[in-house]
Amino acid sequence: MTGKQDLSPRRRGDVDAFIADARDIVAGGAARGRLIFALDATMSRQPTWDLAQSIQGEMFRATAAQGALDVQLVYFRGFSECRASRFVSGGDGLAKFMSQISCRAGRTQIAKVLRHARSEAKSRRLGALVYIGDACEEDVDALGQAAGELGLLGVRAFMFHEGPDTAARNAFCEIARLTGGAYAAFDRSAPRRLADLMAAAAAYAVGGLKELEKRADKGEAAARLLLAQM
């Protein structure tokens, strides 16, 4: 056969994805890590949204030595609004997305976040889901079903909880358990703790349990906390 063969958009997409994966393997020795960074953006979350925006670069810095990390921002707010950004490979890109979003009153939509993560994991390997929130206003059994399906795909959820809400704590712990992930509480008056938790989760997304164990052996408290539950 001579001449150039045209590819359908779907076929061309498959070829592009294959080339991108191959390039990652050649350049870095392993595929790029992918992580979903999900936040509750309802009205009560504005102070923590600002905190997360200021320290989100920790996730990229934590993985710089072991490989590349691509992060997708997912958030919900208002009346049934739940959105996802494209995946970005640097803190500046993620910070730009976050700076354009303000919190709005509304109910939690954690189930949508879990289903979205499941969809992403089915299309291409997803290293982890990091979720930050302070409340849960949804049926825990339904959340458990979605979390279990995510866990079957090998995606661990790291549920970071701000505040004293008992219902949220119970739901977050169950989601973490069903995915094989971990739960941790934090107080925004101590931003270093949240930064360390995010960095540890990102390190897992790129390097797996081996990287988390390495950090725990070095005395990193956040890595030890997550690892103890996994």
CYANA upper distance limits for C-alpha pairs under 8 A (distance plus 0.5 A):
  7 LEU  CA     11 ARG  CA      6.31
  7 LEU  CA     12 ARG  CA      5.96
  8 SER  CA     12 ARG  CA      6.41
  9 PRO  CA     13 GLY  CA      6.56
 10 ARG  CA     14 ASP  CA      6.88
 11 ARG  CA     15 VAL  CA      6.82
 12 ARG  CA     16 ASP  CA      6.62
 13 GLY  CA     17 ALA  CA      6.61
 14 ASP  CA     18 PHE  CA      6.72
 15 VAL  CA     19 ILE  CA      6.71
 16 ASP  CA     20 ALA  CA      6.62
 17 ALA  CA     21 ASP  CA      6.69
 18 PHE  CA     22 ALA  CA      6.66
 19 ILE  CA     23 ARG  CA      6.57
 20 ALA  CA     24 ASP  CA      6.80
 21 ASP  CA     25 ILE  CA      6.88
 21 ASP  CA     31 ALA  CA      6.83
 22 ALA  CA     26 VAL  CA      6.77
 23 ARG  CA     27 ALA  CA      6.47
 24 ASP  CA     28 GLY  CA      6.20
 24 ASP  CA     29 GLY  CA      7.65
 24 ASP  CA     30 ALA  CA      6.81
 24 ASP  CA     31 ALA  CA      5.67
 24 ASP  CA     32 ARG  CA      6.82
 25 ILE  CA     29 GLY  CA      5.26
 25 ILE  CA     30 ALA  CA      5.09
 25 ILE  CA     31 ALA  CA      5.89
 26 VAL  CA     30 ALA  CA      8.15
 28 GLY  CA     67 GLY  CA      6.88
 28 GLY  CA     68 ALA  CA      8.38
 30 ALA  CA     67 GLY  CA      8.09
 32 ARG  CA     67 GLY  CA      7.15
 32 ARG  CA     68 ALA  CA      5.64
 32 ARG  CA     69 LEU  CA      6.25
 32 ARG  CA     70 ASP  CA      7.46
 32 ARG  CA    206 VAL  CA      7.44
 33 GLY  CA     67 GLY  CA      7.98
 33 GLY  CA     68 ALA  CA      6.67
 33 GLY  CA     69 LEU  CA      5.19
 33 GLY  CA     70 ASP  CA      6.59
 33 GLY  CA    126 LEU  CA      7.79
 33 GLY  CA    127 GLY  CA      6.43
 33 GLY  CA    205 ALA  CA      6.14
 33 GLY  CA    206 VAL  CA      4.85
 33 GLY  CA    207 GLY  CA      8.38
 34 ARG  CA     69 LEU  CA      6.33
 34 ARG  CA     70 ASP  CA      5.31
 34 ARG  CA     71 VAL  CA      6.38
 34 ARG  CA     72 GLN  CA      8.44
 34 ARG  CA    125 ARG  CA      7.82
 34 ARG  CA    126 LEU  CA      5.67
 34 ARG  CA    127 GLY  CA      5.72
 34 ARG  CA    128 ALA  CA      7.64
 34 ARG  CA    205 ALA  CA      7.03
 34 ARG  CA    206 VAL  CA      7.79
 35 LEU  CA     69 LEU  CA      7.88
 35 LEU  CA     70 ASP  CA      6.81
 35 LEU  CA     71 VAL  CA      5.39
 35 LEU  CA     72 GLN  CA      6.96
 35 LEU  CA    126 LEU  CA      6.68
 35 LEU  CA    127 GLY  CA      6.04
 35 LEU  CA    128 ALA  CA      5.57
 35 LEU  CA    129 LEU  CA      6.34
 35 LEU  CA    130 VAL  CA      7.89
 35 LEU  CA    202 ALA  CA      7.60
 35 LEU  CA    205 ALA  CA      6.76
 36 ILE  CA     71 VAL  CA      6.18
 36 ILE  CA     72 GLN  CA      5.37
 36 ILE  CA     73 LEU  CA      6.65
 36 ILE  CA     74 VAL  CA      7.43
 36 ILE  CA    117 ALA  CA      7.69
 36 ILE  CA    126 LEU  CA      8.43
 36 ILE  CA    128 ALA  CA      7.03
 36 ILE  CA    129 LEU  CA      5.34
 36 ILE  CA    130 VAL  CA      6.63
 37 PHE  CA     71 VAL  CA      7.11
 37 PHE  CA     72 GLN  CA      6.43
 37 PHE  CA     73 LEU  CA      5.49
 37 PHE  CA     74 VAL  CA      6.61
 37 PHE  CA    129 LEU  CA      6.75
 37 PHE  CA    130 VAL  CA      5.46
 37 PHE  CA    131 TYR  CA      6.68
 38 ALA  CA     73 LEU  CA      6.35
 38 ALA  CA     74 VAL  CA      5.00
 38 ALA  CA     75 TYR  CA      6.02
 38 ALA  CA    113 VAL  CA      7.70
 38 ALA  CA    129 LEU  CA      7.85
 38 ALA  CA    130 VAL  CA      6.50
 38 ALA  CA    131 TYR  CA      5.20
 38 ALA  CA    132 ILE  CA      6.94
 39 LEU  CA     49 TRP  CA      8.17
 39 LEU  CA     73 LEU  CA      8.43
 39 LEU  CA     74 VAL  CA      6.95
 39 LEU  CA     75 TYR  CA      5.45
 39 LEU  CA     76 PHE  CA      7.60
 39 LEU  CA    131 TYR  CA      6.24
 39 LEU  CA    132 ILE  CA      5.47
 39 LEU  CA    133 GLY  CA      6.67
 40 ASP  CA     45 ARG  CA      7.13
 40 ASP  CA     75 TYR  CA      6.36
 40 ASP  CA     76 PHE  CA      6.24
 40 ASP  CA     77 ARG  CA      7.42
 40 ASP  CA    108 THR  CA      7.46
 40 ASP  CA    132 ILE  CA      6.97
 40 ASP  CA    133 GLY  CA      5.67
 40 ASP  CA    134 ASP  CA      8.27
 41 ALA  CA     45 ARG  CA      6.13
 41 ALA  CA     46 GLN  CA      7.53
 41 ALA  CA     49 TRP  CA      7.59
 41 ALA  CA     75 TYR  CA      6.55
 41 ALA  CA     76 PHE  CA      5.98
 41 ALA  CA     77 ARG  CA      5.47
 41 ALA  CA    102 SER  CA      7.88
 41 ALA  CA    103 CYS  CA      5.27
 41 ALA  CA    104 ARG  CA      7.09
 42 THR  CA     46 GLN  CA      8.14
 42 THR  CA     76 PHE  CA      7.50
 42 THR  CA     77 ARG  CA      5.16
 42 THR  CA     78 GLY  CA      7.03
 42 THR  CA    103 CYS  CA      5.67
 42 THR  CA    104 ARG  CA      5.34
 42 THR  CA    105 ALA  CA      5.39
 42 THR  CA    106 GLY  CA      5.93
 42 THR  CA    107 ARG  CA      7.49
 42 THR  CA    108 THR  CA      7.96
 43 MET  CA     77 ARG  CA      8.23
 43 MET  CA    103 CYS  CA      5.44
 43 MET  CA    104 ARG  CA      5.02
 43 MET  CA    105 ALA  CA      4.96
 43 MET  CA    106 GLY  CA      7.63
 44 SER  CA    103 CYS  CA      8.25
 44 SER  CA    105 ALA  CA      8.12
 45 ARG  CA     49 TRP  CA      6.35
 45 ARG  CA    103 CYS  CA      7.15
 45 ARG  CA    133 GLY  CA      8.10
 45 ARG  CA    134 ASP  CA      8.30
 46 GLN  CA     50 ASP  CA      6.72
 46 GLN  CA    102 SER  CA      7.78
 46 GLN  CA    103 CYS  CA      6.15
 47 PRO  CA     51 LEU  CA      6.87
 48 THR  CA     52 ALA  CA      6.52
 48 THR  CA    188 ARG  CA      7.11
 49 TRP  CA     53 GLN  CA      6.63
 49 TRP  CA    103 CYS  CA      8.47
 50 ASP  CA     54 SER  CA      6.79
 51 LEU  CA     55 ILE  CA      6.95
 51 LEU  CA    188 ARG  CA      7.89
 51 LEU  CA    191 PRO  CA      7.71
 52 ALA  CA     56 GLN  CA      6.13
 53 GLN  CA     95 ALA  CA      6.51
 53 GLN  CA     98 MET  CA      6.84
 53 GLN  CA     99 SER  CA      8.04
 54 SER  CA     95 ALA  CA      8.37
 55 ILE  CA    195 ALA  CA      6.44
 56 GLN  CA     60 PHE  CA      8.30
 56 GLN  CA     91 GLY  CA      7.27
 56 GLN  CA     94 LEU  CA      8.33
 56 GLN  CA     95 ALA  CA      7.95
 56 GLN  CA    195 ALA  CA      7.84
 56 GLN  CA    198 MET  CA      8.12
 57 GLY  CA     61 ARG  CA      6.82
 57 GLY  CA     90 GLY  CA      8.19
 57 GLY  CA     91 GLY  CA      5.20
 57 GLY  CA     92 ASP  CA      8.27
 58 GLU  CA     62 ALA  CA      6.37
 58 GLU  CA    195 ALA  CA      6.75
 58 GLU  CA    196 ASP  CA      8.18
 58 GLU  CA    198 MET  CA      7.50
 58 GLU  CA    199 ALA  CA      5.99
 59 MET  CA     63 THR  CA      7.28
 59 MET  CA    198 MET  CA      6.39
 59 MET  CA    199 ALA  CA      5.05
 59 MET  CA    200 ALA  CA      8.33
 59 MET  CA    201 ALA  CA      8.34
 59 MET  CA    202 ALA  CA      5.79
 59 MET  CA    203 ALA  CA      8.05
 60 PHE  CA     64 ALA  CA      6.76
 60 PHE  CA     68 ALA  CA      8.44
 60 PHE  CA     69 LEU  CA      6.91
 60 PHE  CA     89 SER  CA      8.41
 60 PHE  CA     90 GLY  CA      7.02
 60 PHE  CA     91 GLY  CA      6.92
 60 PHE  CA    199 ALA  CA      8.22
 60 PHE  CA    202 ALA  CA      7.95
 61 ARG  CA    199 ALA  CA      8.26
 62 ALA  CA    199 ALA  CA      5.81
 62 ALA  CA    200 ALA  CA      7.87
 62 ALA  CA    202 ALA  CA      7.37
 62 ALA  CA    203 ALA  CA      6.57
 63 THR  CA     67 GLY  CA      6.45
 63 THR  CA     68 ALA  CA      7.13
 63 THR  CA     69 LEU  CA      7.27
 63 THR  CA    199 ALA  CA      8.40
 63 THR  CA    202 ALA  CA      7.24
 63 THR  CA    203 ALA  CA      5.94
 63 THR  CA    206 VAL  CA      7.35
 64 ALA  CA     68 ALA  CA      6.94
 66 GLN  CA    206 VAL  CA      7.87
 66 GLN  CA    207 GLY  CA      7.44
 67 GLY  CA    206 VAL  CA      7.15
 67 GLY  CA    207 GLY  CA      8.44
 68 ALA  CA     89 SER  CA      7.84
 68 ALA  CA    206 VAL  CA      7.84
 69 LEU  CA     89 SER  CA      6.38
 69 LEU  CA     90 GLY  CA      8.41
 69 LEU  CA    202 ALA  CA      8.32
 69 LEU  CA    205 ALA  CA      8.48
 69 LEU  CA    206 VAL  CA      7.11
 70 ASP  CA     87 PHE  CA      6.14
 70 ASP  CA     88 VAL  CA      5.74
 70 ASP  CA     89 SER  CA      4.97
 70 ASP  CA     90 GLY  CA      7.98
 71 VAL  CA     87 PHE  CA      5.57
 71 VAL  CA     88 VAL  CA      5.84
 71 VAL  CA     89 SER  CA      6.89
 71 VAL  CA     94 LEU  CA      8.12
 72 GLN  CA     84 ALA  CA      7.36
 72 GLN  CA     85 SER  CA      6.21
 72 GLN  CA     86 ARG  CA      6.27
 72 GLN  CA     87 PHE  CA      4.82
 72 GLN  CA     88 VAL  CA      6.88
 72 GLN  CA     94 LEU  CA      8.38
 73 LEU  CA     84 ALA  CA      6.17
 73 LEU  CA     85 SER  CA      5.79
 73 LEU  CA     86 ARG  CA      8.01
 73 LEU  CA     87 PHE  CA      8.02
 73 LEU  CA     94 LEU  CA      7.73
 73 LEU  CA     97 PHE  CA      8.33
 74 VAL  CA     82 CYS  CA      7.80
 74 VAL  CA     83 ARG  CA      6.20
 74 VAL  CA     84 ALA  CA      4.82
 74 VAL  CA     85 SER  CA      6.99
 74 VAL  CA    113 VAL  CA      7.69
 75 TYR  CA     82 CYS  CA      6.19
 75 TYR  CA     83 ARG  CA      6.15
 75 TYR  CA     84 ALA  CA      7.14
 75 TYR  CA    113 VAL  CA      8.35
 76 PHE  CA     80 SER  CA      7.95
 76 PHE  CA     81 GLU  CA      5.97
 76 PHE  CA     82 CYS  CA      4.60
 76 PHE  CA     83 ARG  CA      6.87
 76 PHE  CA    108 THR  CA      7.81
 76 PHE  CA    109 GLN  CA      6.92
 77 ARG  CA     81 GLU  CA      5.97
 77 ARG  CA     82 CYS  CA      7.10
 77 ARG  CA    103 CYS  CA      7.01
 77 ARG  CA    104 ARG  CA      5.97
 77 ARG  CA    105 ALA  CA      6.97
 77 ARG  CA    106 GLY  CA      6.07
 77 ARG  CA    107 ARG  CA      7.73
 77 ARG  CA    108 THR  CA      8.04
 78 GLY  CA    104 ARG  CA      5.64
 78 GLY  CA    105 ALA  CA      5.59
 78 GLY  CA    106 GLY  CA      4.76
 78 GLY  CA    107 ARG  CA      7.69
 79 PHE  CA    105 ALA  CA      8.45
 79 PHE  CA    106 GLY  CA      6.24
 79 PHE  CA    107 ARG  CA      7.95
 80 SER  CA    106 GLY  CA      8.36
 80 SER  CA    109 GLN  CA      7.98
 82 CYS  CA    109 GLN  CA      7.96
 82 CYS  CA    112 LYS  CA      7.86
 82 CYS  CA    113 VAL  CA      8.38
 85 SER  CA     97 PHE  CA      8.01
 88 VAL  CA     93 GLY  CA      6.56
 88 VAL  CA     94 LEU  CA      6.94
 89 SER  CA     93 GLY  CA      7.85
 90 GLY  CA     94 LEU  CA      7.20
 91 GLY  CA     95 ALA  CA      6.48
 92 ASP  CA     96 LYS  CA      6.66
 93 GLY  CA     97 PHE  CA      7.07
 94 LEU  CA     98 MET  CA      6.82
 95 ALA  CA     99 SER  CA      6.54
 96 LYS  CA    100 GLN  CA      7.21
 97 PHE  CA    101 ILE  CA      7.64
107 ARG  CA    137 GLU  CA      7.09
108 THR  CA    135 ALA  CA      7.64
108 THR  CA    136 CYS  CA      6.50
108 THR  CA    137 GLU  CA      6.27
108 THR  CA    138 GLU  CA      7.54
109 GLN  CA    113 VAL  CA      7.32
109 GLN  CA    138 GLU  CA      7.99
110 ILE  CA    114 LEU  CA      6.86
110 ILE  CA    136 CYS  CA      8.14
110 ILE  CA    138 GLU  CA      8.16
110 ILE  CA    143 LEU  CA      7.96
111 ALA  CA    115 ARG  CA      6.68
111 ALA  CA    138 GLU  CA      8.37
111 ALA  CA    142 ALA  CA      7.99
111 ALA  CA    143 LEU  CA      6.11
111 ALA  CA    146 ALA  CA      7.22
112 LYS  CA    116 HIS  CA      6.53
113 VAL  CA    117 ALA  CA      6.71
114 LEU  CA    118 ARG  CA      6.70
114 LEU  CA    143 LEU  CA      8.41
114 LEU  CA    146 ALA  CA      6.57
114 LEU  CA    147 ALA  CA      6.92
114 LEU  CA    150 LEU  CA      7.59
115 ARG  CA    119 SER  CA      6.76
115 ARG  CA    146 ALA  CA      6.86
115 ARG  CA    150 LEU  CA      8.30
116 HIS  CA    120 GLU  CA      6.80
117 ALA  CA    121 ALA  CA      6.60
117 ALA  CA    129 LEU  CA      7.71
117 ALA  CA    150 LEU  CA      7.78
118 ARG  CA    122 LYS  CA      6.77
118 ARG  CA    149 GLU  CA      7.77
118 ARG  CA    150 LEU  CA      5.74
118 ARG  CA    153 LEU  CA      7.98
119 SER  CA    123 SER  CA      7.05
120 GLU  CA    124 ARG  CA      6.76
120 GLU  CA    125 ARG  CA      8.20
120 GLU  CA    126 LEU  CA      7.41
121 ALA  CA    125 ARG  CA      5.75
121 ALA  CA    126 LEU  CA      5.51
121 ALA  CA    150 LEU  CA      8.50
121 ALA  CA    153 LEU  CA      7.29
121 ALA  CA    155 VAL  CA      7.91
122 LYS  CA    153 LEU  CA      7.96
126 LEU  CA    155 VAL  CA      6.92
126 LEU  CA    205 ALA  CA      8.25
127 GLY  CA    155 VAL  CA      6.71
127 GLY  CA    156 ARG  CA      8.09
127 GLY  CA    204 TYR  CA      7.90
127 GLY  CA    205 ALA  CA      4.65
127 GLY  CA    206 VAL  CA      7.12
127 GLY  CA    208 GLY  CA      8.42
128 ALA  CA    155 VAL  CA      5.86
128 ALA  CA    156 ARG  CA      5.74
128 ALA  CA    157 ALA  CA      6.53
128 ALA  CA    158 PHE  CA      7.97
128 ALA  CA    201 ALA  CA      7.88
128 ALA  CA    202 ALA  CA      8.19
128 ALA  CA    204 TYR  CA      8.09
128 ALA  CA    205 ALA  CA      5.77
129 LEU  CA    155 VAL  CA      7.51
129 LEU  CA    156 ARG  CA      6.80
129 LEU  CA    157 ALA  CA      5.17
129 LEU  CA    158 PHE  CA      6.58
130 VAL  CA    157 ALA  CA      6.45
130 VAL  CA    158 PHE  CA      5.32
130 VAL  CA    159 MET  CA      6.67
130 VAL  CA    160 PHE  CA      7.99
130 VAL  CA    198 MET  CA      7.98
130 VAL  CA    201 ALA  CA      7.64
131 TYR  CA    157 ALA  CA      7.81
131 TYR  CA    158 PHE  CA      6.70
131 TYR  CA    159 MET  CA      5.50
131 TYR  CA    160 PHE  CA      6.46
132 ILE  CA    159 MET  CA      6.81
132 ILE  CA    160 PHE  CA      5.36
132 ILE  CA    161 HIS  CA      6.51
132 ILE  CA    162 GLU  CA      8.07
133 GLY  CA    160 PHE  CA      7.19
133 GLY  CA    161 HIS  CA      5.96
133 GLY  CA    162 GLU  CA      6.70
134 ASP  CA    161 HIS  CA      6.01
134 ASP  CA    162 GLU  CA      5.35
134 ASP  CA    163 GLY  CA      6.34
134 ASP  CA    165 ASP  CA      7.37
134 ASP  CA    168 ALA  CA      7.05
135 ALA  CA    165 ASP  CA      6.89
135 ALA  CA    167 ALA  CA      7.82
135 ALA  CA    168 ALA  CA      5.32
136 CYS  CA    167 ALA  CA      6.98
136 CYS  CA    168 ALA  CA      5.25
136 CYS  CA    171 ALA  CA      7.54
138 GLU  CA    142 ALA  CA      8.38
138 GLU  CA    143 LEU  CA      7.98
139 ASP  CA    143 LEU  CA      6.92
140 VAL  CA    144 GLY  CA      6.51
140 VAL  CA    171 ALA  CA      6.54
141 ASP  CA    145 GLN  CA      6.81
142 ALA  CA    146 ALA  CA      6.95
143 LEU  CA    147 ALA  CA      6.52
143 LEU  CA    171 ALA  CA      8.35
143 LEU  CA    175 ILE  CA      7.64
144 GLY  CA    148 GLY  CA      6.44
144 GLY  CA    174 GLU  CA      7.38
144 GLY  CA    175 ILE  CA      6.59
144 GLY  CA    178 LEU  CA      7.53
145 GLN  CA    149 GLU  CA      6.85
146 ALA  CA    150 LEU  CA      6.81
147 ALA  CA    151 GLY  CA      6.63
147 ALA  CA    175 ILE  CA      5.99
147 ALA  CA    176 ALA  CA      8.45
147 ALA  CA    178 LEU  CA      6.43
147 ALA  CA    179 THR  CA      6.46
148 GLY  CA    152 LEU  CA      6.80
148 GLY  CA    175 ILE  CA      8.31
148 GLY  CA    178 LEU  CA      5.71
148 GLY  CA    179 THR  CA      6.50
149 GLU  CA    153 LEU  CA      7.29
150 LEU  CA    154 GLY  CA      7.38
150 LEU  CA    155 VAL  CA      6.31
150 LEU  CA    156 ARG  CA      8.18
150 LEU  CA    179 THR  CA      6.90
151 GLY  CA    155 VAL  CA      5.75
151 GLY  CA    156 ARG  CA      6.70
151 GLY  CA    178 LEU  CA      6.78
151 GLY  CA    179 THR  CA      4.40
151 GLY  CA    180 GLY  CA      7.16
152 LEU  CA    179 THR  CA      7.99
154 GLY  CA    179 THR  CA      8.02
155 VAL  CA    179 THR  CA      6.96
155 VAL  CA    180 GLY  CA      8.49
156 ARG  CA    176 ALA  CA      7.62
156 ARG  CA    179 THR  CA      5.34
156 ARG  CA    180 GLY  CA      5.92
156 ARG  CA    181 GLY  CA      4.91
156 ARG  CA    182 ALA  CA      8.33
157 ALA  CA    175 ILE  CA      7.53
157 ALA  CA    176 ALA  CA      5.90
157 ALA  CA    179 THR  CA      6.44
157 ALA  CA    180 GLY  CA      7.78
157 ALA  CA    181 GLY  CA      5.31
157 ALA  CA    182 ALA  CA      7.18
158 PHE  CA    176 ALA  CA      6.72
158 PHE  CA    181 GLY  CA      5.92
158 PHE  CA    182 ALA  CA      5.47
158 PHE  CA    183 TYR  CA      6.43
158 PHE  CA    184 ALA  CA      8.39
158 PHE  CA    201 ALA  CA      7.41
159 MET  CA    172 PHE  CA      6.29
159 MET  CA    173 CYS  CA      7.89
159 MET  CA    175 ILE  CA      8.20
159 MET  CA    176 ALA  CA      6.82
159 MET  CA    181 GLY  CA      8.42
159 MET  CA    182 ALA  CA      6.82
159 MET  CA    183 TYR  CA      5.31
159 MET  CA    184 ALA  CA      6.94
160 PHE  CA    172 PHE  CA      8.44
160 PHE  CA    183 TYR  CA      6.47
160 PHE  CA    184 ALA  CA      5.52
160 PHE  CA    185 ALA  CA      6.20
160 PHE  CA    186 PHE  CA      7.49
160 PHE  CA    194 LEU  CA      8.45
161 HIS  CA    168 ALA  CA      8.18
161 HIS  CA    169 ARG  CA      7.40
161 HIS  CA    172 PHE  CA      8.05
161 HIS  CA    183 TYR  CA      8.04
161 HIS  CA    184 ALA  CA      6.67
161 HIS  CA    185 ALA  CA      5.10
161 HIS  CA    186 PHE  CA      6.60
162 GLU  CA    185 ALA  CA      6.31
162 GLU  CA    186 PHE  CA      5.74
162 GLU  CA    187 ASP  CA      6.33
162 GLU  CA    188 ARG  CA      7.86
163 GLY  CA    185 ALA  CA      8.10
163 GLY  CA    186 PHE  CA      7.91
163 GLY  CA    187 ASP  CA      7.34
164 PRO  CA    169 ARG  CA      8.33
165 ASP  CA    169 ARG  CA      6.81
166 THR  CA    170 ASN  CA      6.68
167 ALA  CA    171 ALA  CA      6.69
168 ALA  CA    172 PHE  CA      6.41
169 ARG  CA    173 CYS  CA      6.52
170 ASN  CA    174 GLU  CA      6.75
171 ALA  CA    175 ILE  CA      6.76
172 PHE  CA    176 ALA  CA      6.66
172 PHE  CA    183 TYR  CA      7.13
173 CYS  CA    177 ARG  CA      6.59
173 CYS  CA    182 ALA  CA      7.81
173 CYS  CA    183 TYR  CA      6.05
174 GLU  CA    178 LEU  CA      6.59
175 ILE  CA    179 THR  CA      6.80
175 ILE  CA    181 GLY  CA      8.46
176 ALA  CA    180 GLY  CA      6.47
176 ALA  CA    181 GLY  CA      5.04
176 ALA  CA    182 ALA  CA      5.40
176 ALA  CA    183 TYR  CA      6.43
177 ARG  CA    181 GLY  CA      6.51
177 ARG  CA    182 ALA  CA      7.30
180 GLY  CA    229 GLN  CA      8.33
180 GLY  CA    230 MET  CA      6.07
181 GLY  CA    226 LEU  CA      8.11
181 GLY  CA    229 GLN  CA      7.49
181 GLY  CA    230 MET  CA      6.12
182 ALA  CA    226 LEU  CA      5.89
182 ALA  CA    227 LEU  CA      8.23
182 ALA  CA    229 GLN  CA      6.03
182 ALA  CA    230 MET  CA      6.87
183 TYR  CA    226 LEU  CA      7.79
183 TYR  CA    229 GLN  CA      8.36
184 ALA  CA    225 LEU  CA      8.32
184 ALA  CA    226 LEU  CA      8.22
186 PHE  CA    190 ALA  CA      8.05
186 PHE  CA    193 ARG  CA      7.16
186 PHE  CA    194 LEU  CA      6.80
187 ASP  CA    191 PRO  CA      7.76
187 ASP  CA    193 ARG  CA      8.49
187 ASP  CA    194 LEU  CA      8.47
188 ARG  CA    194 LEU  CA      8.23
190 ALA  CA    194 LEU  CA      8.08
191 PRO  CA    195 ALA  CA      6.80
192 ARG  CA    196 ASP  CA      6.61
193 ARG  CA    197 LEU  CA      6.73
193 ARG  CA    222 ALA  CA      8.11
194 LEU  CA    198 MET  CA      6.66
195 ALA  CA    199 ALA  CA      6.66
196 ASP  CA    200 ALA  CA      6.64
196 ASP  CA    222 ALA  CA      6.36
197 LEU  CA    201 ALA  CA      6.75
197 LEU  CA    222 ALA  CA      5.78
197 LEU  CA    223 ALA  CA      7.86
198 MET  CA    202 ALA  CA      6.66
199 ALA  CA    203 ALA  CA      6.65
200 ALA  CA    204 TYR  CA      6.88
200 ALA  CA    212 LEU  CA      7.32
200 ALA  CA    222 ALA  CA      6.82
200 ALA  CA    223 ALA  CA      5.90
200 ALA  CA    226 LEU  CA      8.41
201 ALA  CA    205 ALA  CA      6.83
201 ALA  CA    223 ALA  CA      8.44
202 ALA  CA    206 VAL  CA      7.04
203 ALA  CA    207 GLY  CA      6.33
203 ALA  CA    208 GLY  CA      7.71
203 ALA  CA    211 GLU  CA      6.95
203 ALA  CA    212 LEU  CA      7.07
204 TYR  CA    208 GLY  CA      4.84
204 TYR  CA    209 LEU  CA      6.54
204 TYR  CA    211 GLU  CA      6.70
204 TYR  CA    212 LEU  CA      6.17
207 GLY  CA    211 GLU  CA      5.44
207 GLY  CA    212 LEU  CA      7.98
208 GLY  CA    212 LEU  CA      7.14
209 LEU  CA    213 GLU  CA      6.49
209 LEU  CA    227 LEU  CA      8.40
210 LYS  CA    214 LYS  CA      6.69
211 GLU  CA    215 ARG  CA      6.85
212 LEU  CA    216 ALA  CA      6.67
212 LEU  CA    223 ALA  CA      6.28
212 LEU  CA    224 ARG  CA      8.42
212 LEU  CA    227 LEU  CA      7.41
213 GLU  CA    217 ASP  CA      6.58
213 GLU  CA    223 ALA  CA      7.83
213 GLU  CA    224 ARG  CA      8.23
213 GLU  CA    227 LEU  CA      7.70
214 LYS  CA    218 LYS  CA      6.95
215 ARG  CA    219 GLY  CA      7.14
215 ARG  CA    220 GLU  CA      6.17
215 ARG  CA    223 ALA  CA      6.57
215 ARG  CA    224 ARG  CA      8.37
216 ALA  CA    220 GLU  CA      5.56
216 ALA  CA    221 ALA  CA      7.35
216 ALA  CA    222 ALA  CA      8.37
216 ALA  CA    223 ALA  CA      5.57
216 ALA  CA    224 ARG  CA      5.38
216 ALA  CA    227 LEU  CA      8.30
219 GLY  CA    224 ARG  CA      8.14
220 GLU  CA    224 ARG  CA      6.89
221 ALA  CA    225 LEU  CA      6.65
222 ALA  CA    226 LEU  CA      6.81
223 ALA  CA    227 LEU  CA      6.43
224 ARG  CA    228 ALA  CA      6.49
225 LEU  CA    229 GLN  CA      7.59
226 LEU  CA    230 MET  CA      7.14
